Amino acid sequence: MNRDVYQEPLVSRYTSREMQELFSERFKFTHWRRCWVALAEAQHELGLELVTAEMVEELRRHVEDIDFELAAAREKEIRHDVMAHVYAYGKQCPRAEAIIHLGATSQFVVCNTDLVIQKKALALVRAGLVNVIANLEKFARKYKDLATLGYTHYQPAQPTTVGKRATLYIQDLLMDLAYIEQLEGQIKARGAKGTVGTQATFLELFGGDHDKVRQLDLLVARKLGFDTVFPVTGQTYPRKLDMKTGETLAGIGASAHKFAVDMRLLSNLKVQEEPFAAKQVGSSAMAYKRNPMRSERMTGLARKLMGLPADFAATAANQWFERTLDDSAIRRMDIAQAFLLTDAILKLYMNITSNMVVYPKQIEKYLRAELPFMATEKILMACVERGKSRQEMHEVIREHSVAAGLAVKEEGRDNDLLERLARDERIPFDLDELNGLLGNYREFTGRAPEQTTEFLDEVVAPVLEKHTHLIGRVDAHLKV
């Protein structure tokens, strides 16, 4: 690492080697050469006499051994990266030098390579999503019956279960996974389309033979690993695809952000925490602290990712006619950043969900503090069954509930609603009977346990079964 210049934190701190390699200079320029090989092979196979088998073989031999220094020096001189690499390739392939890039425009290698990279990067994202879902599935199943206080507006609400809450995160991720798979189906090769997408140069090379030009387009695409091509393009593949890619990846960021913020709130309540290493330091000053630093990091990374779609939309909207070059510099940053941010977020998400800690006693403390309020409707119905007026009992219970709530807030007292009701002669129950009406916490969770099981069995299990080959493929315990 060169410590004298700025280092991109996404590479130096947060992301996987596998994703970094996809956006490396070596991967890009090697695949530019693969594009030139695919073009030459296809031209030769379709009978273009200018391209011989010996030329194609020479190109194949030098795909990997790029002279980066020569290419960089040439680019500095001519200020054109594609032609600099054509020059460096030609120096290694003197027989084939004359036919490298024959009939093509710069975007032939740039766009097709970008699409290869994104196709592979989306596969990594899909694997990451599946592994997070698998982690959360285990967690939800384990804690499907553990009652916990629910919150709306971050105010105590009816109880749910720890497992049921986890299904909400899973459902978001399942939507993200579906969008990723839909996006994968939208990625096609740019193919061999020529300078403005009309294939004019290729039509000239093949003597006006439209069928061969169409075959060339599809044959090049297949050699590059695609089933099909965009049927029409300008100079580049449609930047609308980049916009949809940015939106889809930002959606994963939003799902992760929601989870991470919830984890931070739960950590403050001391009811659930992310894993905490034995020698991890929470604060330089306060030795006792267990800061949810992974969730905080995930929040920050997700915030950055969620802000990128505006860039992609503006770029897509500003492609005048067949293409303008204002897309180049921003795409060099934004596409790589979008995928690297997603990769970093999913690595954190996998790590956190691999070993989350739950504190049932602390959960019970919050339930005990709030359950008397939640049981008021049950108490109301029981009073009516003993012959009392529903409206009268509602007012009595309301008065005592407000008073008990104020005592908790203003005096720091425990919730004594049941004691207050038991002392009121209008309430036809003593304290033991009122405590009996509360029952156990499980009675107040509705169908949360059943919903959790049904969702995991009927919705999540088929998805995990479909992607079982991806589970465990990604290192969920990556150092973060």
C-alpha positions in Angstrom: 0.0 0.0 0.0 1.3 3.5 -0.9 0.7 5.5 2.2 1.7 8.8 0.5 -1.5 9.1 -1.6 -5.2 8.7 -1.0 -6.5 5.1 -0.7 -10.1 4.2 -1.5 -11.5 2.8 1.7 -13.9 0.5 -0.1 -10.8 -1.3 -1.3 -8.5 -0.9 1.6 -11.0 -1.6 4.4 -14.4 -2.9 3.5 -14.8 -5.2 0.4 -14.0 -8.7 -0.7 -11.0 -9.6 -2.8 -13.4 -11.3 -5.3 -15.4 -8.1 -6.0 -12.3 -5.9 -6.0 -10.7 -8.2 -8.7 -13.8 -7.7 -11.0 -13.2 -4.0 -11.0 -9.4 -4.2 -11.3 -7.4 -2.8 -14.2 -6.2 -6.3 -15.0 -9.7 -7.8 -15.3 -10.8 -4.9 -17.5 -7.9 -4.8 -19.9 -7.7 -8.6 -20.1 -11.4 -8.6 -21.1 -10.8 -5.9 -23.7 -8.4 -8.4 -25.3 -11.0 -11.2 -25.0 -13.4 -8.9 -26.9 -10.8 -8.4 -29.6 -10.2 -12.2 -29.8 -14.0 -12.8 -29.9 -14.4 -10.3 -32.7 -11.5 -11.8 -34.7 -12.6 -15.3 -34.2 -16.2 -14.5 -35.3 -14.9 -12.6 -38.4 -12.7 -15.5 -39.3 -15.4 -18.1 -38.8 -17.8 -16.1 -40.9 -15.4 -16.1 -43.8 -13.7 -12.7 -43.6 -10.5 -13.3 -45.5 -8.6 -10.4 -43.9 -8.6 -12.4 -40.6 -6.6 -15.6 -40.7 -6.4 -18.5 -38.2 -2.8 -17.6 -37.5 -3.8 -14.1 -36.5 -6.5 -15.4 -34.2 -4.2 -17.8 -32.6 -1.6 -15.1 -32.0 -4.2 -12.9 -30.3 -5.2 -15.8 -28.1 -1.7 -16.4 -26.9 -1.3 -12.8 -25.6 -4.6 -12.2 -23.8 -3.1 -12.4 -20.3 0.5 -10.9 -20.7 -0.4 -7.2 -21.0 2.5 -4.7 -21.0 0.7 -2.2 -18.8 3.7 0.2 -18.7 3.8 0.4 -22.5 0.0 1.0 -22.7 0.2 3.7 -20.0 3.0 5.5 -21.8 1.1 5.3 -25.1 -2.1 6.6 -23.5 -0.2 9.6 -22.0 1.0 10.4 -25.5 -2.2 10.0 -27.5 -4.8 10.5 -24.7 -7.0 7.5 -25.7 -7.0 4.4 -23.5 -8.5 2.0 -26.1 -6.1 2.9 -28.8 -3.2 2.8 -26.3 -4.1 -0.8 -25.6 -4.6 -1.6 -29.3 -1.1 -0.4 -29.7 0.3 -2.5 -26.9 -1.5 -5.6 -28.1 -0.3 -5.0 -31.6 3.3 -4.9 -30.4 2.9 -8.4 -29.0 1.0 -9.6 -32.0 2.7 -8.3 -35.1 0.9 -10.7 -37.5 -2.5 -9.7 -36.1 -1.7 -6.1 -35.5 -3.5 -4.9 -38.6 -6.8 -6.6 -37.8 -7.1 -5.8 -34.0 -10.3 -3.8 -33.4 -11.3 -4.2 -37.1 -14.6 -2.5 -37.8 -15.1 -1.7 -34.1 -15.5 1.4 -32.0 -14.0 2.0 -28.6 -17.3 1.1 -26.9 -17.1 -2.3 -28.4 -14.6 -3.3 -25.8 -15.6 -0.8 -23.1 -19.3 -1.6 -23.1 -19.0 -5.4 -23.6 -16.4 -5.6 -20.8 -18.5 -3.5 -18.5 -21.5 -5.8 -19.1 -19.3 -8.9 -18.4 -18.1 -7.3 -15.1 -21.6 -6.4 -14.0 -22.9 -9.8 -14.9 -20.3 -11.4 -12.7 -20.7 -8.8 -10.0 -24.5 -9.4 -9.8 -23.8 -13.1 -9.3 -21.7 -12.2 -6.2 -24.4 -9.9 -4.9 -27.0 -12.7 -5.4 -24.8 -15.1 -3.4 -24.4 -12.5 -0.6 -28.1 -12.0 -0.4 -28.8 -15.7 -0.2 -26.4 -16.2 2.6 -27.9 -13.3 4.6 -31.3 -14.8 4.1 -30.1 -18.2 5.2 -28.6 -16.7 8.4 -31.8 -14.8 9.2 -33.9 -17.9 8.5 -32.1 -19.8 11.2 -32.4 -16.9 13.6 -36.1 -16.5 12.9 -36.8 -20.2 13.4 -34.9 -20.3 16.6 -36.7 -17.3 18.2 -40.1 -17.7 16.6 -41.8 -18.2 20.0 -39.8 -15.7 22.1 -42.2 -12.8 22.8 -40.8 -9.3 22.7 -42.2 -5.9 22.9 -43.3 -4.5 19.5 -42.8 -0.8 18.7 -44.7 1.6 16.4 -43.3 5.2 16.2 -40.6 3.7 18.5 -43.3 3.7 21.2 -44.2 0.4 23.0 -47.0 -1.5 21.1 -48.4 -5.0 21.2 -45.9 -7.8 21.7 -44.5 -9.7 18.7 -41.8 -12.3 18.7 -38.1 -11.9 18.0 -38.4 -14.4 15.2 -41.4 -12.7 13.6 -39.5 -9.4 13.5 -36.6 -11.1 11.7 -39.1 -12.2 9.0 -39.6 -8.6 8.1 -35.9 -8.2 7.2 -36.0 -11.5 5.2 -39.0 -10.3 3.2 -37.2 -7.2 2.2 -34.2 -9.2 1.1 -36.4 -11.6 -0.9 -37.7 -8.7 -2.8 -34.1 -7.5 -3.4 -33.2 -11.0 -4.6 -36.1 -11.0 -7.0 -35.1 -7.6 -8.4 -31.5 -8.8 -8.8 -32.6 -11.9 -10.8 -34.9 -9.7 -12.9 -31.9 -7.4 -13.6 -29.7 -10.3 -14.5 -32.2 -11.1 -17.2 -31.9 -7.6 -18.6 -28.1 -7.8 -19.1 -27.3 -8.5 -22.7 -24.1 -8.0 -24.7 -23.7 -4.8 -26.7 -22.3 -7.0 -29.4 -20.7 -5.7 -32.6 -22.7 -2.6 -33.4 -20.2 -0.2 -34.9 -19.7 3.5 -34.2 -23.2 4.7 -33.8 -24.9 1.4 -33.6 -25.7 1.0 -37.3 -23.1 -1.7 -38.0 -22.1 0.2 -41.1 -18.4 -0.7 -40.9 -19.2 -4.4 -40.5 -21.6 -4.3 -43.4 -18.8 -2.9 -45.5 -16.4 -5.6 -44.4 -18.8 -8.3 -45.3 -19.6 -6.8 -48.7 -23.2 -5.8 -47.9 -24.2 -9.3 -46.5 -26.7 -8.3 -43.8 -27.1 -11.9 -42.6 -23.4 -12.3 -41.8 -23.4 -9.0 -39.9 -26.3 -10.2 -37.8 -24.5 -13.5 -37.2 -21.4 -11.6 -36.2 -23.3 -9.6 -33.6 -24.7 -12.7 -31.9 -21.6 -14.8 -32.4 -19.4 -12.3 -30.6 -22.0 -12.1 -27.8 -22.0 -15.8 -27.3 -18.2 -16.0 -27.3 -18.3 -13.4 -24.5 -20.7 -15.5 -22.4 -24.0 -13.9 -23.3 -27.1 -15.5 -24.7 -28.3 -12.5 -26.6 -27.5 -8.9 -27.5 -29.3 -5.6 -27.2 -31.2 -5.5 -30.4 -30.5 -1.8 -31.0 -27.9 0.6 -29.5 -26.4 4.0 -30.1 -22.7 4.1 -29.6 -23.1 2.5 -26.1 -25.4 0.0 -24.5 -28.4 1.9 -23.1 -27.5 3.8 -19.9 -31.0 3.1 -18.7 -29.6 -0.3 -17.7 -27.1 1.5 -15.4 -29.9 3.5 -13.9 -31.9 0.3 -13.1 -28.7 -1.3 -11.7 -28.1 1.6 -9.4 -31.7 1.6 -8.2 -31.6 -2.2 -7.6 -28.4 -2.1 -5.6 -29.6 1.0 -3.7 -32.6 -1.1 -2.7 -30.3 -3.6 -1.0 -28.8 -0.6 0.8 -32.2 0.5 2.0 -33.0 -3.0 3.3 -29.7 -3.2 5.1 -30.0 0.3 6.5 -33.4 -0.6 8.1 -31.9 -3.7 9.7 -28.8 -1.9 10.9 -30.8 1.0 12.5 -33.0 -1.5 14.3 -30.0 -3.3 15.6 -28.6 -0.1 16.9 -31.9 0.7 18.7 -32.1 -2.9 20.1 -28.5 -2.6 21.3 -29.4 0.6 23.2 -32.3 -1.3 24.9 -29.8 -4.1 25.7 -32.2 -6.8 24.3 -30.3 -7.8 21.2 -26.8 -7.1 20.0 -24.5 -7.8 17.1 -21.5 -10.2 17.8 -18.8 -8.6 20.0 -15.3 -10.0 19.8 -13.6 -11.0 23.1 -10.9 -8.3 22.8 -13.0 -5.7 20.9 -12.7 -2.2 22.2 -16.0 -0.2 22.2 -14.6 3.2 23.2 -11.2 4.7 23.7 -12.5 6.5 26.9 -15.4 4.4 28.2 -14.1 0.9 28.6 -17.5 -0.6 29.4 -19.1 0.3 26.0 -20.3 -2.3 23.5 -20.9 0.0 20.5 -22.8 -1.6 17.6 -20.0 -0.5 15.3 -20.7 -2.9 12.5 -24.3 -1.8 12.3 -23.2 1.8 12.4 -20.7 1.1 9.6 -23.4 -0.6 7.6 -25.7 2.4 8.0 -23.0 4.8 6.7 -22.2 2.6 3.7 -25.9 2.1 2.9 -26.4 5.9 3.1 -23.7 6.4 0.4 -25.2 3.6 -1.8 -28.7 5.0 -1.5 -27.5 8.3 -2.8 -26.0 7.0 -6.1 -29.2 6.4 -8.2 -29.5 10.2 -8.8 -26.2 10.1 -10.6 -27.2 7.2 -12.8 -30.6 8.8 -13.7 -28.9 12.1 -14.6 -26.3 10.2 -16.8 -29.0 8.2 -18.6 -31.1 11.3 -19.2 -28.2 13.3 -20.6 -27.1 10.9 -23.4 -27.8 13.2 -26.3 -28.7 11.3 -29.5 -26.4 8.4 -30.0 -24.0 9.2 -27.1 -22.1 11.9 -25.2 -18.9 11.5 -23.3 -20.1 13.0 -20.0 -21.0 9.5 -19.0 -17.4 8.3 -19.0 -15.7 9.8 -15.9 -18.8 9.4 -13.6 -19.4 5.8 -14.6 -15.8 4.9 -13.8 -16.5 5.8 -10.2 -20.2 5.1 -9.8 -20.6 1.6 -11.2 -17.6 0.3 -9.3 -18.7 2.1 -6.1 -22.2 0.8 -6.3 -21.1 -2.8 -6.5 -18.3 -2.4 -4.0 -20.6 -0.7 -1.5 -23.2 -3.5 -1.9 -20.5 -6.0 -1.4 -19.3 -4.3 1.8 -22.8 -4.0 3.1 -23.6 -7.7 2.5 -20.3 -8.8 4.1 -21.3 -6.9 7.2 -24.9 -8.2 7.1 -23.6 -11.8 6.9 -21.2 -11.2 9.7 -23.8 -9.6 12.1 -26.5 -12.2 11.4 -24.2 -15.1 11.8 -24.1 -14.8 15.6 -26.5 -12.2 16.9 -27.0 -12.2 20.7 -30.4 -12.1 22.3 -31.1 -11.3 26.0 -34.4 -12.9 27.1 -34.4 -11.5 30.7 -34.0 -8.0 29.4 -36.8 -8.6 26.9 -39.0 -9.8 29.8 -38.2 -6.7 31.8 -39.6 -4.5 29.1 -42.6 -6.8 28.6 -43.4 -6.7 32.3 -43.2 -2.9 32.3 -45.7 -2.5 29.5 -47.9 -5.6 29.6 -50.4 -4.2 32.1 -51.2 -1.4 29.6 -51.5 -4.0 26.8 -53.8 -6.2 28.9 -56.4 -3.4 29.4 -58.6 -4.6 26.6 -58.6 -8.1 28.0 -59.4 -6.7 31.5 -62.2 -4.5 30.0 -63.8 -7.6 28.4 -63.6 -9.6 31.6 -65.3 -6.7 33.5 -68.2 -6.8 31.0 -68.5 -10.5 31.5 -69.0 -9.9 35.2 -71.9 -7.6 34.5 -70.2 -4.2 34.3 -70.9 -1.5 31.8 -68.3 -1.5 29.0 -68.3 2.4 28.8 -68.0 2.8 32.5 -65.1 0.3 32.8 -63.4 1.9 29.8 -63.3 5.3 31.6 -62.1 3.8 34.9 -59.3 1.9 33.2 -58.4 5.0 31.1 -58.1 7.1 34.3 -55.8 4.6 36.0 -53.8 4.0 32.9 -53.0 7.7 32.5 -52.1 8.0 36.2 -49.9 5.0 36.1 -48.2 6.2 33.0 -47.4 9.6 34.5 -46.0 8.0 37.6 -43.6 6.0 35.5 -42.5 9.0 33.5 -42.5 11.7 36.2 -41.5 9.7 39.3 -39.5 6.9 37.8 -41.8 4.3 39.5 -42.6 0.8 38.2 -45.9 0.3 36.3 -48.5 -0.2 39.1 -51.6 -0.1 36.9 -52.8 -3.5 38.2 -52.4 -2.4 41.8 -54.4 0.8 41.1 -57.2 -1.2 39.4 -57.3 -3.7 42.2 -57.8 -0.9 44.8 -60.7 0.6 42.9 -64.0 -0.8 44.2 -65.6 -0.4 40.7 -63.3 -3.0 39.3 -64.7 -6.5 40.0 -61.3 -8.2 40.4 -58.6 -8.4 43.1 -54.9 -8.2 42.3 -54.4 -12.0 42.0 -57.2 -12.2 39.5 -55.9 -9.3 37.5 -52.4 -10.9 37.4 -54.1 -14.1 36.3 -55.8 -12.3 33.4 -52.4 -11.2 32.1 -51.5 -14.9 31.5 -48.1 -15.3 29.8 -46.5 -13.1 27.2 -47.1 -15.6 24.5 -50.9 -15.0 24.6 -50.4 -11.4 23.4 -48.3 -12.2 20.3 -51.3 -13.3 18.2 -50.2 -15.5 15.3 -46.6 -14.3 15.3 -45.1 -17.7 15.9 -47.4 -19.4 13.4 -46.8 -16.6 10.8 -43.1 -17.1 11.2 -43.2 -20.8 10.6 -45.6 -20.5 7.7 -43.5 -17.8 6.1 -40.2 -19.7 6.5 -41.7 -23.0 5.3 -43.8 -21.7 2.4 -41.9 -18.7 1.2 -38.3 -18.8 2.3 -37.5 -22.5 2.1 -38.2 -22.8 -1.7 -35.9 -19.9 -2.3 -33.1 -21.3 -0.3 -33.6 -24.7 -1.9 -33.3 -23.1 -5.3 -30.0 -21.4 -4.3 -28.7 -24.1 -2.0 -25.4 -24.2 -4.0 -24.7 -20.7 -2.9 -25.1 -21.1 0.8 -21.8 -21.2 2.6 -20.0 -20.1 -0.5 -19.4 -16.6 0.9 -17.3 -16.3 4.0 -19.8 -15.0 6.6 -17.0 -14.6 9.2 -15.0 -12.3 7.1 -13.0 -9.9 9.3 -15.0 -6.7 9.7 
